[in-house]
């Protein structure tokens, strides 16, 4: 099970998730994204609750398993509401990182944004992409931002 310290938030996300919890974008995916994020974060010596929140929330507003192009934007709006409700315990900078990462996690490149250059945001996005094979897409290091994720893809090292 996903190691979410904030059980009230987890219960809210689970209750409002419209897909099956065992779907391609459900709890098992969230768990793998979290594990990949922690693996990358440890490599870069970053300790943050941001990764836990990203894993739980990035696909939480999906309406279907296919091309749901606006699920990231909906997640960003949901996160803003959760922040107002004091359900997300992050500093303002990490709140902004979380919103950006969730809104943009399906984009390949967006180098014009300062957040896209942020290592913590890159870890979030790469963690999600490291689990892309679950939907039949082969990992390609060209689409990853961090050197360590590229190494994992190149060397075919996966957890």
Secondary structure by P-SEA (a helix, b strand, c coil): cccccaaaaaaaaaaaccccccccccaaaaaaaaaaaaaaaaaaccccaaaaaaaacccccccccccccaaaaaaaaaaaaaaaaccccccaaaaaaaaaaaacccccccccccccccaaaaaaaaaaaaacccccbbbbccccccaaaaaaaaacccc
